[in-house]
Amino acid sequence: MITCVRIAVFVASFHFALEHVGAGGTPWATPDQEALDELQDADILKAVVTSMQEWQKRHTSHRRKRGDSSVCYPEVGCFQDSGPFGYLDMLPSPPEEVSTRFFLYSGRARANSPAMDVPFSNLTAVWPWASKAFNLSAPTKVIVHGFGGSCNNVWVYEMRSALMTVEECNVICVDWEAGALIPNYVRAAANTRLVGKQLSMLLRGLNAHLGLPFHNVHVIGFSLGAHVAGFAGAELRNLSRITGLDPAAPLFESQDPRARLDSTDAMFVDVIHSNGENLILGGLGSWQPMGDVDFYPNGGRMQKGCTNLFLGAVTDILWSASDVEGRSLCNHRRAYKFFTDSVSPRCHFPSFPCESYDKFLEGNCFPCNGDRRCGNMGYYADRSNGRGTLYLITRDEEPFCAHQYHVRVESSPSPVPVTSYGKIQLTLIGNLDINETFTLTQKDDDELKVGSPLARIAVPHPVLQEPKSVQITYTAYSGWISSGLASWSVDKVTLTDSFGKRFENPPLTLTKEFDSLRGE
């Protein structure tokens, strides 16, 4: 016997005045071009895991404290592996091996190729060129890649293009590809100190020779690049801002603040945590707060739209790169995608202080009004009052930014306990009847109790614009052990946006109709 249940629908129409939201997203590269950055993802993850296993083995096999050592290089100075760096057991490589280069772009001469490509060994060549090409009254943005990366990565191009489109600015990309090569992650981690020192020397030289103001310099670092930014900031002590995009966790998390990115490295440090999971589960980013404000989109461990962390990570570790699609770093890479999207003034990521992510999902910390110090994740983070740990939800595909709505559905009261089993969905309907559906229950046979509200935060596509109506759908569950009731009553639907604008449908009880169609 087959039982078919016709789902019942409640529709409420309303007017909800909201700011128009553009499409957002990043139009600079196609998905196929962006995928080029991910070709080595499996190799990168396996390299980190293998390097960390070897490093851990060395540490556990040496019970005696070895003697402290140091190394000195012309111009950049000396590095020691004692004090806060004693745990690493490795010193930075010689500058000629790291081969740091600075790609300089000027808002006065926009082009896809850098206006100047300067090796660190020829740093003095920058001063005469920059005196003519750099606009000292404009902001200077510095981009630093991570392990296995380079300034030729597509994401660097996208970020640079977005920055130079939204405002006139100077852009510098720090290319330390030779010092961040696969497979030696530990060596790359040690090299972050050297590259950070080199970056500080470039910025200090621009300040001394051209008068480049540090209060106008913003350094943006991804993964290991976030710690490069931190070391540069610690050298200069008065950088305006550092943005850490999922700072690398292995060999940095829980270490002395002097050995990693820290909130004291700039006047304002903001961090996006997108992959703060255990390494064995594919996590490369830090869970530990490291900034004045730390954003945890979608909880900060797994990102919506990315493959399951555990399955992706273990597959990449057990099989060769040619046997997998190599997309296990999707969660890690989301940090720079979020930031690049946020550069558009139409792309907002409102973020909320809350006791925990679970409490946030329940709507306990919604919306941003009154004394609640909310933030705006990404490029405009420094223009909001939010500090500390902030949570938000993003979309699972571009555009990742959109309005967040807290949805609350309350069932009709009853003098006696009533329980049903089934699924409840909500459809937001906007202009031109564009709509998007969200499931409020966790599974198809969720237990529904009279008097127990359902709540969820929904993030519809920006193209939906202003929601004009909502549609509530109840699907009764039909199983061998438990089945849902023929009808379910909804008393009230409340929709609240990030800024506290609220709609509540008229207080009336709506009973769902039910048809049962039986056949053999």
N, C-alpha and C positions, 0 to 999 in steps of 0.2 A: 504494500500500500504506500502511495506517495501522497504526502500532505503538502499542499501549496498554500501559503499564507499571503494574502494581498496586503501589502504594507499600507499603513494609513498615514496621511499627511496633514500637517497643520501649517498654514501660511499666515504670517503676520507682516503687514506692510507698514513702513515707517519712513520718516525723513531723518537723515543723520548727516548734518553738515560737517564735512571734513575737508581738510586741505587736499587739493588735487595732488596725486602722487604720480610721478612719471614712471616710465618703464624701468628706469634704473639699469643695473647691469653694466657690463663693460663691452662696448662695441669694437674694441681695438683688435681683437683676434678671433678667429673662428674656433669652434670646439676642437677641430682637428689640429689646429696650430697649438692650442693650449695643451693638447695631449702629448705634444712633443716633449714637454717638460717632464712627463711622467714615464717616459720609456725606460728609465733606469730605476724606477721606484723599488722594484723587487731587489735589485742589486744594492741599493742604498740601505734598505732595511736589513738585509742579511749582513752587510758590512758592519753596521752598527752592532748587531747582535753578536757577531763573531769577534769583533774588536773588544767588546765589553766582556765577553767570556774569557778571552785571553788576558785582559787586564785584571779581571777578578782572580784568575788562576795565579798570576804573578803575585798578587797581594796576599793571597792565602798561603802561598808556598814560602814567602819570606817573612819569617817571624822576627828577625833582627831588624832593627832600624838601620837603614843604610845611611851613609854619610850624605849630608846636604851638598848639593852641587849648584853651579851657576854657569851661565854662558853670557858672553858680552859680544855685541856686534857693533861695528862702526855706525855712528849716527843714531841708531835706535837705543843703544845702551845695554844694560845688563838685566838678565832675568834669573831668578832663583827658584828652586823647587822646594823651598822651605816655607814655614809659616802657613798662610791660607792655601798655598799651592802645593804643600808637601804631599798630599794624597795622590797627586797626578802621576808622579814618577816619570815625568817626561818634560823636556824643555822645548821651546819653540825652535823650529827649523831655521837655518840661515836665511836671511832675506832673499838671497839670490835663488834659493830653492822655492820659496813661496811666490816670488815674482809678482808681487802686488802691483796692480795698475789702477789708475784712476781715469774713468771715462767722464769727461766734463761736457755738459750740455747747457747751452745758454738760451734763455727765452728770447734773446734778440736775434738768434739765428737758429730757428727750429729746423731740425733735420732728423732722419732716422739714425744716421751715424753720428757718433760723438764729434763735437767741434774740436775736441782735443783728447788724445789718448796718451797719458803720461805714465811711464813706469816710475815706481818709487825712487829708483836709482837716479832719476833725472828730475827730481821734484822741483828744482829751482826754475825749470822751464815754464812752470805754471804761472809764475808771478807776472811777467810782461803780457802774456796772452790774456789772463784773467782781468788785468787792469782795463783792457779794452772791451772784452766780451761780457764780463759779469756785470749785472745790475746790482750794485751793492745795497740799493734801497729795497730790493725784492728779497723774498725769503729764499734760503738755500736748503734744498732737500737732498739728503744723502741716503742711498739705498745700498744695503749690504746683504748679499746672498748667503746661503748656508752650505752644508756638507753636500758635495757632489754637484754644486751649482756653479754658475758664472753669470756675468753681466749679459751674456747672450741668451739667457733664458727668456722665454716668451712672457712670463709673468713680470719680469723686470721691465720689459718694453711696455706692457699694458699699464703698469703702475706709473712709469715715467710719463707716458702719454696722457694719462688721466690727470696727473699733477700739473703738467704744463698747459693743459687745456682749461682747467678751472681757474688758474691764476698765473700771472707772469712770475716765473721763478727760475732760479739756477738749480740744476740737478747734477749730482755727482754719483756715479755708481762705483763702488769699491769692488774690483775684480781680483779675488785671491784664489782663483780656480786651482792653481798648482798646489796651493797649500791646503786645499779642501778636497783633494782627490780621494775617490774610492780606491782601495777598501779600508784604509787606515783611519778610522774615526778618532781614535785616541790621539793620533798625531794631529789631525785637523783641530781637535778640541784644544790641544796645546798651542796651536798656531793662532788661535783667536787673540791671545795676549799680544803677540807681535803685530798682527794686523790692526788691532785697536790702537796700539802705540803709533803705527804709521799713519793711521787716519787722523789721530790727534795732531801729529806733526804737520800734515797737510792743512788742517783747519787753523792751526796756530800760525802757520806761515801766511795763509790768506789774511788772517787778522793783522799780522805784523806788517805785511807789505802793502795790503790794499785797504785795511781797515774793516774787513768783513766782521760784522758784529755777531758774537756768539749767541746773542739773544734772538737772532733771526735764523738760527740753524736747527733743523729738525732731522734727526738720524732715524731711519726706519730699517730695522734688521729682522730677517727671517731666520728662525731656528738657531744655528750657531752664529749667524749674523747678528742676532739680538745681543749676544754676549760680546761680540766685537764692538757693538755700539756702546755697551756698558763700560768696557775697558777704555774706550776713547773718551767717554764722558767723565770717567774717574780721573783721567789725566788732565782734562781741561777744567773740570769742576764748575763750569758756568754755562754749559750748553742749555739752550732753551728747552729742548724736548727730545725724548727718545721714545719711539714706539717699538715694543717687542712683539713680533708676530710669532706666536707659539714658540717661545724660547726653548732651545734644546734642553732636555732633561738629563740624559746620561752624562755623568761626570760634572754636572752643575747643580742639579736640584739638591736642596738641603745643605749645600756647601756654604762656607763663609761668604757673606755679602761681597767681600772684596774679590772673590773668585768667580763672580757671575754678575748678571744684570741685577741692579738693585735700585730702589727708589731714590737713592742719594746721587745717582749718576747724572742727573739732569734736574733742571728746575721743575720739570713735569715729566713723569714716566707713566705711560699707559701701556697695558699689555693685553693682548687677545690670546686666550687659551682655547685651542680648538682640539687638542689631542693629548690631554693630560692623563693618559692611561698608562698602565704598566707596560714596560717594553715587550714582555712576552706576548702581550695582546696587541702588539703593533703600535704602541704609544711612543712617540718621540718627543712630545712636548711636555713642558713642566706644568704640574698641577699647582705647585707652590706659588702664592702671590709674590710678585716681584716689583710691583709698581705702586704709584700713588693711587691708581685705579686699575683693577684687574677685571676684565670682562670674561664671562664664561658662557658663550653662546651655546644653546642647546645642552647646557650642563657642563660643557668644556671637555668632554671625553670623546664622545662620538657625535658626528655631524649628520644631520638629516640628509638623505640622498647618497650617503657613502656606504660602501659594502661593510658588512659586519666586521668589526675590528678583529675578533679572534680568528674567524675563518680566513680572512684575508692575510693576516700576519703569519699564521701557521702554514698556510699554503706556500707563501713566499719563502719561508725558512726551509721547508722540507723539499721543495722542488726548485728547479733552476728557473732563471728569469724567462727563458723561452717557453716554459710550460704554463706560465700564468699571464694574466693581462697586465700585471704590474701597477695596479691602482690602489694598493694598500696604504699609500700615503695620502689618500684623499682627505682624511680628517686633518692631517697635519697641514696640508696645503690650503685648506679652507681659510686659514687665518689671513693669508695675503689676498685671497679672493674677496673676503669680507672687507678688508681695508681698501682695496682698489675700488670696489663698488661704492664704498662710503664717501669717496672723494666727490661724487656727484652731489650737488646741493639738494637734489630731489630724493636722495637715497638715505633714509634715516634708520638708525638702529637704536631706538629707545631701550634703555637698560635700567634694571630695577634692583635696589638693595633688598636683600631678603635673607632670612635665617638659613635657608638651604634652597637648592634647586627644586626639590620636591614641594616645598612650601610655595615656591613661586608658581609651579605648575597648577597648584590648587587654587591660585588666584588670591592668596593671602596678602600679597604685596603689590597688588594692582589697585589703582593706576598711579601715575605720577601726578600728584597734586598735594596741596598743603605743605607740610614740612618734609615730605619725602624727597631726599636728595638723589634724583635720578641722573643717569648719564646718557651719553650718545656714543656708542661704540664706533671707533674708527677715526677718520681724518679730523672730525670736529669734536673729538673727545675733550679737548682743552677748553672748549667754550661752554661746557656744562658744569654743574656743581657736584656731580656724582663722584664719589671717592670710595675707596675700599673695594669690596667684592660686589659685582653687579651681574645680574642674570638677564637673559633675553632668549627669545626664540626667533629663528630665521626660517626662511623658506628652504626647501630641499633642492632647489635649482635656481639658476639666475633668472630674474634678479633675486638675490638673497634677502634684500631689504623689503619691508612692507609694513603696513600698520599691523599692530598686534591687538587683537580683541579678546577680552575675557568674556566667555560665554557661560551663562548659568541657566540651566533648565530645571524648574521646580515642578515636581509632580503634584497633582491635586490632593488635598488632604482627605483623610478617611477616618471614620471613628474606630475602625478595626484595622489591624495590620494586614497589608496586602503586599504580596511579592509576585513578581513576574520574572521571566527570563527572556532576554532578547538583546537587540541592538538598537541604539538611538543615534541618528545622524542629523546633522544640521547643514543646510545649504544656504549660503549667503548669495543673494541675488542683487546685482548692481545695475549700472546703466546698460542699456541695450540688451537686457536680460542675460548678461554675462554672469556666470555663477560658478561657485566652487563648493564642494561638499567635504565636510569633516566629520569623522566618527567620534562621538563623545564617549562611548563606552570602550572598554578595553578589548572585548571579544564578542563573538556572536551570541554567546549564552550568558552574558553578564547578569548578575542578580540585581533586579531593580526593585527598590522598596519605596512605598509611598512615604513621602515626607523627607526622603534623602535626595538632595539636589545633585545634579550632574554638572561638573564644571570643567572647562578646558580653555586653553589659550589658542586661538586660531590665527593663522597668518595668511590671509588670502593674497592672490596675485594682485599687484598694483593696478593692472588693467581693469580690474573690477570697479575701481574708483569708489564712489559712494554707495554703500549697501543701501538698497531701497526696501528690501524685504528679507525675511528669513523663512526657511521651510524646514519643519521638523518631521522626521520620518521615523516611525517605530516598526521594527521588523521582529515579530514574535519568533522565538526559537522553538523548534520542534525536534525533540530527541526522545530516546528510549527511557531515560531516567527522569528528565525534567522537561517541561514545555512551558512556553510563555502563555500569558492570558490572551484572550481574544481581543482585548482592548487595553489601552493605557491612557490615562488622562494627564494632560499637562496644564498646569495652572498659570505659569508665568515663564517668560523667556526674557532674560536681561542680557543686553549687549553693551559692553563698556570698552571704549578705546583707551590707548595708552595715556591720554591726557585727561581722562575722567568724563568725557562726553558719554552719556548713557541713554539707552532706549529700553523701556519696559513695555511689553504689550499690555493691553487692558486686562484688569484682573477678572478673568472669567475662565471657567473650567471647560475644556474642550475634550470630549470623549472620542477616541478613535473608532472608526468603523472597522469591521473585520469580516472577511469572507473566507470560508474554507472550501476548497475545491478538492474533492477526493477522487482517486481513480486507481485502477489496478496497473 
